[in-house]
Amino acid sequence: MSAPHDTRLNLSAGLLSVTVAAVLVAAKLWALAETGSLAVAATLADSALDLMMSLGGLAAIAYAAKPADDDHNFGHTSAEDLAALGQSLFILVSAGVIAVAAVLRLLDDTTAMPKSEGLGIGVMVFSIIVTLGLVSWQRHVARRTGNKVVLADSLHYMGDLIPNIGAIVALWAAARFGLHEIDSVVALGAAAFLAVGALRIGKGAWDALMDRQADPAMIAGIRQIVEGCDGVRGHHDLKTRVAGSRVFVNLHIELDGAQTLDQAHAIGAALRRSIIAAYPSADVLIHKDPVGVERHPDDTRP
């Protein structure tokens, strides 16, 4: 998949996220004006935070899509990691707040119910339908492009989706069986789900900012491609680092020193195309060495 196509997919996910958040804010403003429900007010505040996060995520995606320039020779994709790290911290704090509120409610044994349950449930159902569509598209984009901002935003909206579903179940259970504690139990489960996902995304973003190498399976796959390339007699100093959704690959290959420069270039170009075909997110730089020439101990060049 080409980088421009990846950028369009990422931007589409960011724009859809902002649009959905804005629509939900408008719908919940209307519901709040009609019902005066504190429950609706709470979900309105959550959707307003969603809108701010989505706007920040869209800005990060747009900035990361900028091409390399004189000040950023390797591009701007690290902005994705910075945004994902910030989002993961926000999600982690949100999970903690939800968990504390759920525990306090369980201990207090008091539950404030909306004044207009039908309208409140209707808004929740609408939110769930719209959010499901958004999360489905975000997950599709994240699988295709590996964008951490889109993945973190998807997790955040999934965190909203679970409590909304749980709220409907809890309202029904409370009305039917008087089981008011279900709402708090669902909230605790959602908080745990959010915390685990936030830690996973945050670790990935932190590793990328610290120039951690690519996934071992990808490194092994690159080695296999190099070893199967015609004309390559050997290789060394395979180094990788991750920045956002890009993986930078530096590699030395050993070639027959008696062949022409054109022949050596053709082998290197074919190898680069093969690696990118297998890993479209890769940015590949190949250095060519004559076979049998040992590196000097003081040569620390990549």
C-alpha positions in Angstrom: 0.0 0.0 0.0 1.4 3.4 -0.9 2.1 6.1 1.7 -0.3 8.6 0.2 -3.1 6.0 0.4 -2.2 5.4 4.0 -2.4 9.1 4.7 -5.8 9.4 3.1 -7.1 6.5 5.2 -5.7 8.0 8.4 -7.1 11.4 7.7 -10.5 9.9 6.9 -10.5 8.2 10.3 -9.5 11.4 12.0 -12.2 13.5 10.2 -14.9 10.9 10.9 -13.9 10.9 14.6 -14.3 14.7 14.8 -17.6 14.5 13.0 -19.0 11.8 15.2 -17.9 13.6 18.4 -19.6 16.8 17.1 -22.8 15.1 16.3 -23.0 13.4 19.7 -22.3 16.6 21.5 -25.2 18.2 19.6 -27.5 15.3 20.3 -26.7 15.2 24.0 -27.1 19.0 24.3 -30.6 18.6 22.9 -31.4 15.7 25.3 -30.1 17.7 28.2 -32.3 20.6 27.3 -35.3 18.3 27.0 -34.8 16.2 30.2 -32.5 18.1 32.5 -31.0 14.7 33.3 -27.6 14.6 35.2 -26.9 11.3 33.5 -27.2 13.0 30.1 -25.1 15.9 31.3 -22.3 13.4 32.3 -22.3 11.8 28.9 -22.3 15.2 27.3 -19.2 16.1 29.2 -17.6 12.9 28.0 -18.5 13.6 24.4 -17.0 17.1 24.7 -13.7 15.6 25.8 -14.0 13.1 22.9 -14.3 16.1 20.5 -11.2 17.8 22.0 -9.2 14.5 21.8 -10.3 13.9 18.2 -9.4 17.4 17.1 -5.9 16.9 18.7 -5.6 13.5 17.0 -6.5 14.8 13.6 -4.0 17.6 14.0 -1.3 15.0 14.8 -2.2 12.8 11.8 -2.1 15.8 9.5 1.3 17.0 10.9 2.8 13.5 10.7 1.7 13.3 7.0 4.0 16.2 6.1 6.9 15.1 3.9 10.5 15.3 5.1 12.2 18.7 5.0 15.5 20.3 6.0 14.6 20.3 9.7 13.1 16.8 9.8 15.0 14.7 7.4 13.2 11.5 8.4 9.7 13.0 8.2 7.3 13.9 10.9 5.8 10.6 11.9 7.0 10.8 15.5 4.1 13.2 16.0 1.9 10.1 15.9 3.8 8.6 18.9 3.6 11.8 20.9 -0.1 12.1 20.3 -0.7 8.4 21.1 1.3 8.7 24.3 -0.8 11.7 25.3 -4.0 9.9 24.5 -3.0 6.8 26.4 -2.3 8.9 29.5 -5.7 10.6 29.2 -7.4 7.3 28.8 -5.6 5.9 31.8 -6.7 8.8 34.0 -10.2 8.5 32.7 -10.2 4.8 33.6 -9.1 5.6 37.1 -11.8 8.2 37.5 -14.5 5.8 36.3 -13.2 3.0 38.6 -13.2 5.4 41.7 -16.7 6.6 40.9 -18.0 3.0 40.5 -16.5 1.9 43.8 -17.9 5.0 45.6 -21.4 4.3 44.1 -21.2 0.7 45.2 -20.3 1.7 48.7 -22.8 4.6 48.8 -25.7 2.4 47.6 -27.4 5.4 46.0 -28.1 5.8 42.3 -29.4 8.9 40.6 -31.7 7.9 37.8 -32.6 10.1 34.8 -36.0 11.8 34.9 -36.8 10.6 31.4 -35.5 7.1 30.9 -37.0 6.6 27.4 -35.2 9.7 26.0 -32.0 8.8 27.8 -32.0 5.3 26.5 -32.8 6.6 23.0 -29.8 8.9 23.1 -27.6 6.0 24.3 -28.8 3.8 21.5 -28.1 6.5 18.9 -24.6 7.0 20.4 -23.9 3.3 20.3 -25.0 2.9 16.6 -22.9 5.9 15.5 -19.9 4.9 17.7 -19.9 1.3 16.4 -19.7 2.6 12.8 -16.8 4.9 13.8 -14.9 2.2 15.7 -15.3 -0.3 12.9 -13.7 2.1 10.4 -10.9 3.1 12.8 -10.0 -0.5 13.5 -9.9 -1.1 9.7 -7.7 1.9 9.1 -5.4 1.0 12.1 -4.9 -2.6 10.7 -4.1 -1.3 7.2 -1.8 1.6 8.2 -0.6 0.8 11.8 -1.3 4.4 12.9 -1.1 4.6 16.7 -3.2 7.8 16.9 -6.1 6.1 15.1 -5.7 3.0 17.3 -5.7 5.1 20.5 -8.8 7.1 19.4 -10.5 3.8 18.6 -9.8 2.5 22.0 -11.1 5.7 23.6 -14.4 5.4 21.7 -14.6 1.7 22.5 -14.3 2.7 26.1 -17.3 5.0 25.6 -19.2 2.2 23.8 -19.0 -0.4 26.6 -20.4 1.9 29.3 -23.2 3.1 27.0 -24.2 -0.6 26.4 -23.8 -1.3 30.1 -25.9 1.7 31.0 -28.8 0.4 28.9 -28.5 -3.1 30.4 -28.2 -1.5 33.9 -31.3 0.6 33.4 -33.3 -2.4 32.2 -32.0 -4.6 35.0 -32.8 -1.9 37.6 -36.3 -1.4 36.3 -37.0 -5.1 35.9 -35.2 -6.7 38.8 -34.1 -3.8 41.0 -30.4 -4.6 40.5 -28.9 -1.1 40.7 -25.4 -2.4 41.3 -25.0 -3.7 37.7 -24.2 -0.1 36.5 -21.2 0.1 38.8 -20.0 -3.4 38.0 -20.1 -2.6 34.2 -18.2 0.6 34.9 -15.5 -1.3 36.7 -15.2 -3.7 33.8 -15.0 -0.8 31.3 -12.3 0.9 33.4 -10.2 -2.3 33.4 -10.6 -2.7 29.7 -9.5 1.0 29.1 -6.5 0.7 31.5 -5.1 -2.4 29.8 -5.5 -0.9 26.3 -4.0 2.4 27.3 -0.9 0.8 28.8 -0.4 -1.3 25.7 -0.7 1.7 23.3 1.4 3.9 25.7 4.2 1.3 25.8 4.2 1.1 22.0 4.4 4.9 21.6 7.1 5.1 24.3 9.2 2.4 22.7 9.0 4.2 19.3 10.1 7.5 20.8 13.0 5.7 22.4 14.0 4.3 18.9 13.2 0.7 19.8 13.8 -1.8 17.0 11.0 -3.1 14.8 9.0 -6.3 15.7 11.3 -9.3 15.7 9.1 -11.1 13.2 9.5 -8.2 10.8 13.3 -8.2 11.2 13.4 -12.0 10.6 11.2 -11.5 7.5 13.6 -8.8 6.1 16.6 -11.2 6.7 14.8 -13.9 4.8 14.1 -11.5 1.9 17.8 -10.4 1.8 19.1 -14.0 1.9 16.9 -14.9 -1.0 17.8 -12.0 -3.2 19.8 -12.8 -6.4 23.2 -11.3 -6.4 23.5 -10.7 -2.7 26.4 -12.7 -1.2 25.8 -11.7 2.4 24.6 -8.9 4.7 25.4 -7.3 8.0 24.4 -4.3 10.3 20.7 -4.7 9.8 19.2 -1.9 12.0 15.6 -0.8 12.4 13.7 1.8 14.3 10.0 2.7 14.5 8.6 6.2 14.2 4.8 6.5 14.2 3.5 4.2 11.5 6.9 4.2 9.7 9.7 1.6 10.1 13.2 2.8 9.1 15.5 0.1 7.9 19.3 0.4 7.4 21.1 -2.5 5.9 24.6 -3.4 4.4 24.7 -6.0 1.7 27.8 -7.7 0.3 28.1 -7.9 -3.5 30.6 -9.1 -6.1 33.1 -6.3 -6.2 34.0 -7.1 -9.9 30.6 -6.2 -11.2 29.7 -2.7 -12.6 28.1 0.0 -10.5 25.0 -0.3 -12.7 24.7 -4.0 -11.8 25.2 -3.3 -8.1 22.6 -0.6 -8.1 20.1 -2.8 -9.9 20.5 -5.5 -7.2 20.1 -3.0 -4.4 17.0 -1.4 -6.0 15.4 -4.9 -6.5 16.1 -5.8 -2.9 14.6 -2.5 -1.7 11.4 -3.0 -3.8 11.1 -6.5 -2.4 11.3 -5.3 1.2 8.8 -2.5 0.7 6.4 -4.9 -1.1 6.4 -7.1 1.9 6.4 -4.2 4.4 4.8 -1.1 2.9 5.4 1.0 6.0 9.2 0.5 5.6 11.6 3.3 4.7 14.7 1.3 3.4 18.3 2.5 3.0 20.8 0.0 1.6 24.6 0.3 1.7 26.6 -1.8 -0.7 29.9 -3.4 0.3 32.3 -5.6 -1.8 32.1 -9.2 -0.6 35.1 -10.3 1.5 36.1 -6.8 2.6 36.3 -6.7 6.4 35.2 -3.6 8.2 37.8 -1.6 10.1 37.3 -1.8 13.9 37.1 2.0 14.0 34.5 2.2 11.3 31.3 3.0 13.3 29.2 4.2 10.3 25.7 2.5 10.0 
